[in-house]
Amino acid sequence: MVTTSEVESLLTEHNLLLSSPVQNRERFLPTKEVLEKLYWTESLNQSQIARLFGCNQVTISNYMKKYRIKRRSDGRFKAREFNFVNCKELGYFCGLVLGDGFICKPRKSSGFLGVGSTKQELIDLFCNSAKKLGFNVSISHRIQKRKFPCGTTKTDTQLNARVYSEVVYQLLRPFKKSDYFWDIPSFLISQEAKIGFLQGIFDAEGSVAKDGLTIILSSKHRENLEQVSKILREFGINSKIYTSAKCEMSFLKISRVDNRILFARLIGFRLERKQSRIRLTLKRYKWIEKDEEFLRGNRYLPDKVLARQLGRTIPSIRIKRRQLGIKKCGGRPKNAKN
């Protein structure tokens, strides 16, 4: 960043003064060379340049138009290079944008992308992820009426977090299509990037039942969920996809105990209100050494009886049998004690 002494020496060299235009209107005349150096070389914005000269930002804008100085693509932020590392943060960023975000490019302007939500926590997660990737983020809010794919409408305060970057716009534009269609980016190759993408898409479009027994991902199109189901199978997590004719929505559900445990341990949520519910799954099926010894010593008992005595569910008993290599016996041994 340019220092005050450097600015003073630069202005003195070109016979300019750091004074208000009211005190020195005749001498206030920034040259094209000075404006280009401050705006492009030092990456100052118009407001910062105006404070240095002691004038209004509109005055600097008029001089830039007069000298035909080309403006930066974003017009507001200092340009930064984006580090395209196949990491978890990159996958999470893409998952949020494709699941609950937008990608736009106005005429005669650079492209931008971002996330819109009524939840402040989700906006904060998007901002933190974008900053780790080297982006600056602008946040705005407005009251609007939202229409959901199932046909319902709701009026509330919408928060929008935007990232201005032509490079990332060109990168993600092919994967987010019209009518809520989207494709998983082909550049997300590593396991860490895929885990980040699953976290982002489930934070944006996923939910957990209050009892923690079902993890759900919703989408208007079944094709979107089939792509997610394919990635989940790579981690050993099986899921089922259902289509509702009533609201024209499709749902990916993870219901089996072993699949929910794998999801909670390998992927999980970053949203605390969803992650707190998924913790119930890990807490409910956490085994202690005493229970495992009881299961080994009473392997002949039916799963229903073992579940009642241990205070667990039948599926959890079956999963633990497979993990410990305990085969289920057909009946009570003849030499078993009463």
C-alpha positions as CSV (number, residue, x, y, z in Angstrom):
1,M,0.0,0.0,0.0
2,V,1.2,3.5,-0.8
3,T,2.4,5.6,2.2
4,T,1.5,9.2,3.0
5,S,5.1,10.4,2.4
6,E,5.1,8.7,-1.1
7,V,1.9,10.4,-2.0
8,E,3.1,13.8,-0.8
9,S,6.3,13.5,-2.8
10,L,4.4,12.4,-5.9
11,L,2.0,15.4,-5.6
12,T,4.9,17.8,-4.9
13,E,6.7,16.5,-8.0
14,H,3.7,17.4,-10.2
15,N,3.1,20.7,-8.5
16,L,-0.2,19.7,-6.7
17,L,-1.2,20.3,-3.1
18,L,-3.0,18.3,-0.5
19,S,-5.7,20.9,0.2
20,S,-9.4,21.2,-0.1
21,P,-10.8,22.5,-3.4
22,V,-12.5,25.4,-1.6
23,Q,-9.1,26.8,-0.3
24,N,-7.2,26.1,-3.6
25,R,-9.6,25.7,-6.5
26,E,-7.2,27.2,-9.1
27,R,-4.3,24.9,-8.3
28,F,-6.4,21.7,-7.9
29,L,-5.8,19.9,-11.2
30,P,-4.7,16.2,-11.0
31,T,-2.9,15.1,-14.0
32,K,-3.5,11.9,-16.0
33,E,-0.2,10.5,-14.9
34,V,-0.9,11.0,-11.2
35,L,-4.3,9.4,-11.4
36,E,-3.1,6.4,-13.4
37,K,-0.3,5.8,-10.9
38,L,-2.6,6.1,-7.9
39,Y,-5.4,4.1,-9.4
40,W,-3.6,1.3,-11.3
41,T,-0.1,1.1,-9.8
42,E,-1.0,1.7,-6.1
43,S,-4.5,0.1,-6.5
44,L,-6.3,2.9,-4.7
45,N,-10.0,3.4,-5.3
46,Q,-11.7,6.7,-6.2
47,S,-12.7,7.4,-2.6
48,Q,-9.2,7.0,-1.3
49,I,-7.8,9.2,-4.1
50,A,-10.4,11.8,-3.3
51,R,-9.4,11.9,0.4
52,L,-5.8,12.4,-0.6
53,F,-6.7,15.4,-2.7
54,G,-9.3,16.7,-0.2
55,C,-12.1,16.6,-2.7
56,N,-15.2,14.6,-3.5
57,Q,-15.2,11.2,-5.1
58,V,-17.4,12.5,-8.0
59,T,-14.6,15.0,-8.9
60,I,-12.1,12.2,-9.2
61,S,-14.6,10.2,-11.3
62,N,-15.1,13.2,-13.6
63,Y,-11.4,13.7,-14.1
64,M,-11.0,10.0,-14.9
65,K,-13.7,10.3,-17.6
66,K,-12.0,13.4,-18.9
67,Y,-8.6,11.7,-19.2
68,R,-10.2,8.5,-20.5
69,I,-8.6,6.4,-17.8
70,K,-9.8,2.8,-18.0
71,R,-11.4,1.5,-14.8
72,R,-10.8,-1.8,-13.2
73,S,-13.1,-4.7,-14.0
74,D,-14.8,-4.8,-10.6
75,G,-14.7,-1.0,-10.1
76,R,-14.7,-1.4,-6.3
77,F,-12.2,-3.9,-5.0
78,K,-8.5,-4.4,-5.2
79,A,-7.7,-7.2,-7.7
80,R,-6.4,-10.4,-6.1
81,E,-5.2,-13.6,-7.7
82,F,-7.3,-16.7,-7.0
83,N,-5.3,-19.7,-6.1
84,F,-6.9,-22.7,-7.9
85,V,-5.9,-25.3,-5.4
86,N,-8.0,-28.5,-5.4
87,C,-8.8,-28.2,-1.7
88,K,-11.8,-28.6,0.6
89,E,-12.5,-24.8,0.6
90,L,-12.7,-24.7,-3.2
91,G,-15.2,-27.6,-3.1
92,Y,-17.2,-25.9,-0.4
93,F,-17.3,-22.6,-2.2
94,C,-18.6,-24.4,-5.4
95,G,-21.2,-26.3,-3.5
96,L,-22.7,-23.2,-1.9
97,V,-22.8,-21.3,-5.2
98,L,-24.4,-24.2,-7.2
99,G,-26.8,-25.2,-4.4
100,D,-28.0,-21.8,-3.1
101,G,-26.2,-19.2,-5.2
102,F,-26.3,-17.2,-8.4
103,I,-24.0,-16.5,-11.3
104,C,-24.5,-13.3,-13.4
105,K,-22.8,-11.0,-15.9
106,P,-24.4,-7.6,-16.6
107,R,-23.7,-5.9,-19.9
108,K,-20.4,-4.1,-20.2
109,S,-19.3,-5.4,-16.8
110,S,-17.4,-8.3,-15.3
111,G,-19.1,-11.4,-14.1
112,F,-19.9,-12.0,-10.4
113,L,-21.3,-14.8,-8.3
114,G,-22.5,-15.3,-4.8
115,V,-25.0,-16.7,-2.4
116,G,-28.4,-15.4,-1.4
117,S,-30.0,-16.6,1.9
118,T,-32.1,-15.5,4.8
119,K,-29.8,-17.2,7.2
120,Q,-26.9,-15.1,8.5
121,E,-24.9,-18.2,9.5
122,L,-24.8,-19.4,5.9
123,I,-23.7,-16.0,4.6
124,D,-20.9,-15.9,7.2
125,L,-19.7,-19.4,6.1
126,F,-19.6,-18.3,2.4
127,C,-17.7,-15.1,3.3
128,N,-15.1,-17.1,5.3
129,S,-14.6,-19.6,2.5
130,A,-14.3,-16.8,-0.1
131,K,-11.7,-15.0,2.0
132,K,-9.6,-18.1,2.5
133,L,-9.5,-18.4,-1.3
134,G,-8.4,-14.8,-1.7
135,F,-11.6,-13.0,-2.5
136,N,-13.2,-9.8,-1.3
137,V,-16.9,-10.1,-0.6
138,S,-19.6,-7.4,-0.7
139,I,-22.9,-8.0,1.3
140,S,-26.2,-6.4,0.6
141,H,-29.8,-7.0,1.8
142,R,-33.3,-6.3,0.7
143,I,-36.8,-7.4,1.4
144,Q,-38.3,-9.5,-1.4
145,K,-40.8,-12.2,-2.2
146,R,-39.2,-15.6,-2.8
147,K,-40.8,-18.3,-4.9
148,F,-39.7,-21.9,-4.2
149,P,-39.7,-24.7,-6.7
150,C,-42.5,-26.4,-4.9
151,G,-44.8,-23.4,-5.6
152,T,-44.9,-21.7,-2.2
153,T,-44.0,-18.0,-1.8
154,K,-42.6,-16.1,1.2
155,T,-41.6,-12.5,2.0
156,D,-38.5,-11.9,4.1
157,T,-35.2,-10.2,4.2
158,Q,-32.7,-11.6,1.7
159,L,-29.0,-11.4,2.3
160,N,-26.7,-11.4,-0.7
161,A,-23.0,-12.0,-0.6
162,R,-21.2,-11.3,-3.9
163,V,-17.7,-12.0,-5.3
164,Y,-16.6,-10.1,-8.4
165,S,-14.3,-12.2,-10.5
166,E,-14.4,-12.7,-14.3
167,V,-12.0,-15.7,-14.0
168,V,-14.2,-17.6,-11.5
169,Y,-17.3,-16.6,-13.4
170,Q,-16.0,-18.2,-16.6
171,L,-14.9,-21.2,-14.5
172,L,-18.3,-22.0,-12.9
173,R,-20.7,-20.6,-15.5
174,P,-20.9,-23.9,-17.5
175,F,-22.0,-25.9,-14.4
176,K,-24.9,-23.8,-13.2
177,K,-27.8,-23.9,-15.7
178,S,-31.3,-22.5,-15.9
179,D,-34.3,-23.8,-14.1
180,Y,-32.3,-25.0,-11.0
181,F,-30.2,-27.5,-13.1
182,W,-26.5,-27.8,-12.1
183,D,-23.6,-30.2,-12.7
184,I,-20.8,-31.0,-10.3
185,P,-17.6,-29.2,-11.5
186,S,-15.3,-31.5,-13.4
187,F,-12.2,-29.9,-11.8
188,L,-13.1,-31.2,-8.4
189,I,-11.0,-34.3,-8.6
190,S,-9.4,-34.9,-5.1
191,Q,-11.2,-36.5,-2.2
192,E,-10.8,-33.3,-0.1
193,A,-12.4,-31.2,-2.8
194,K,-15.3,-33.7,-3.1
195,I,-15.9,-33.7,0.6
196,G,-15.9,-29.9,0.6
197,F,-18.5,-29.9,-2.3
198,L,-20.7,-32.3,-0.4
199,Q,-20.5,-30.1,2.7
200,G,-21.5,-27.0,0.7
201,I,-24.4,-28.6,-1.2
202,F,-25.8,-30.2,2.0
203,D,-25.4,-26.9,3.9
204,A,-27.3,-25.1,1.1
205,E,-30.0,-27.6,0.2
206,G,-29.8,-30.3,2.8
207,S,-31.7,-30.9,6.1
208,V,-31.8,-33.3,9.0
209,A,-34.8,-34.8,10.7
210,K,-35.4,-33.6,14.3
211,D,-34.6,-37.0,15.7
212,G,-31.5,-37.2,13.5
213,L,-32.6,-40.4,11.9
214,T,-32.8,-39.1,8.3
215,I,-30.5,-36.9,6.2
216,I,-32.2,-35.3,3.2
217,L,-31.0,-33.4,0.2
218,S,-33.8,-31.8,-1.9
219,S,-33.7,-30.6,-5.5
220,K,-36.2,-29.8,-8.3
221,H,-34.5,-32.2,-10.6
222,R,-33.6,-35.9,-10.0
223,E,-30.6,-35.6,-12.3
224,N,-28.9,-33.3,-9.7
225,L,-29.3,-35.8,-6.9
226,E,-28.0,-38.7,-9.0
227,Q,-24.7,-36.9,-9.3
228,V,-24.5,-36.4,-5.5
229,S,-25.5,-40.1,-4.9
230,K,-22.6,-41.2,-7.2
231,I,-20.1,-39.3,-5.1
232,L,-21.5,-40.5,-1.8
233,R,-21.1,-44.1,-3.1
234,E,-17.3,-43.4,-3.5
235,F,-17.2,-42.9,0.3
236,G,-19.3,-46.0,1.0
237,I,-22.5,-44.1,1.7
238,N,-25.6,-45.5,0.1
239,S,-28.7,-43.4,-0.4
240,K,-32.1,-43.5,-2.1
241,I,-33.8,-40.9,-4.3
242,Y,-37.5,-40.3,-4.2
243,T,-39.7,-38.1,-6.4
244,S,-42.8,-36.4,-5.0
245,A,-45.5,-35.9,-7.5
246,K,-47.3,-33.5,-5.2
247,C,-44.7,-30.7,-5.2
248,E,-42.6,-31.8,-8.1
249,M,-39.5,-32.2,-6.0
250,S,-36.9,-35.0,-5.6
251,F,-35.3,-36.0,-2.4
252,L,-32.1,-37.9,-1.6
253,K,-32.4,-39.7,1.7
254,I,-29.7,-41.3,3.9
255,S,-31.6,-43.4,6.4
256,R,-29.7,-46.5,7.3
257,V,-27.7,-46.4,10.5
258,D,-24.3,-47.3,9.0
259,N,-24.7,-44.8,6.2
260,R,-25.6,-42.0,8.6
261,I,-22.6,-42.8,10.8
262,L,-20.3,-42.7,7.8
263,F,-21.8,-39.4,6.7
264,A,-21.4,-37.9,10.1
265,R,-17.8,-39.0,10.4
266,L,-16.5,-38.4,6.9
267,I,-18.5,-35.4,5.7
268,G,-21.0,-33.7,8.1
269,F,-22.3,-30.2,8.0
270,R,-20.7,-26.8,8.7
271,L,-24.0,-25.2,9.7
272,E,-24.2,-25.7,13.4
273,R,-28.0,-26.0,13.6
274,K,-27.7,-29.0,11.2
275,Q,-24.5,-30.5,12.7
276,S,-26.0,-30.5,16.2
277,R,-28.7,-32.8,15.0
278,I,-26.3,-35.2,13.2
279,R,-24.3,-35.5,16.4
280,L,-27.3,-37.4,17.8
281,T,-26.5,-40.2,15.4
282,L,-22.9,-40.5,16.7
283,K,-24.0,-40.2,20.3
284,R,-26.8,-42.7,20.0
285,Y,-24.7,-45.4,18.4
286,K,-21.5,-44.9,20.4
287,W,-20.5,-48.3,21.9
288,I,-18.5,-48.8,25.1
289,E,-16.3,-51.9,25.9
290,K,-18.9,-53.2,28.5
291,D,-21.6,-53.4,25.9
292,E,-19.3,-55.2,23.4
293,E,-18.5,-57.8,26.0
294,F,-22.2,-58.3,26.7
295,L,-22.9,-58.8,23.0
296,R,-20.1,-61.4,22.7
297,G,-21.3,-63.3,25.7
298,N,-25.0,-63.3,24.6
299,R,-24.6,-63.8,20.9
300,Y,-27.3,-66.5,20.9
301,L,-30.0,-64.0,22.0
302,P,-32.2,-62.4,19.2
303,D,-31.4,-58.9,18.1
304,K,-34.7,-57.6,19.4
305,V,-33.8,-58.8,22.9
306,L,-30.3,-57.5,22.8
307,A,-31.6,-54.1,21.6
308,R,-34.0,-53.9,24.5
309,Q,-31.4,-54.9,27.1
310,L,-28.8,-52.5,25.8
311,G,-31.2,-49.7,25.1
312,R,-30.3,-49.6,21.4
313,T,-31.9,-50.1,18.0
314,I,-32.0,-53.4,16.1
315,P,-30.0,-52.0,13.1
316,S,-27.3,-50.9,15.5
317,I,-27.0,-54.4,17.0
318,R,-26.7,-55.9,13.5
319,I,-24.0,-53.4,12.5
320,K,-22.0,-54.1,15.6
321,R,-22.2,-57.8,14.9
322,R,-20.7,-57.3,11.5
323,Q,-18.0,-55.0,12.9
324,L,-16.9,-57.5,15.6
325,G,-17.3,-60.6,13.4
326,I,-19.9,-62.1,15.6
327,K,-22.2,-64.5,13.8
328,K,-25.8,-64.8,14.9
329,C,-26.5,-68.3,16.3
330,G,-29.7,-70.1,15.5
331,G,-30.7,-70.8,19.1
332,R,-29.7,-71.0,22.7
333,P,-26.8,-73.5,23.3
334,K,-27.6,-76.6,25.3
335,N,-24.8,-76.0,27.8
336,A,-25.8,-72.3,28.3
337,K,-26.4,-71.4,31.9
338,N,-29.9,-70.3,33.0
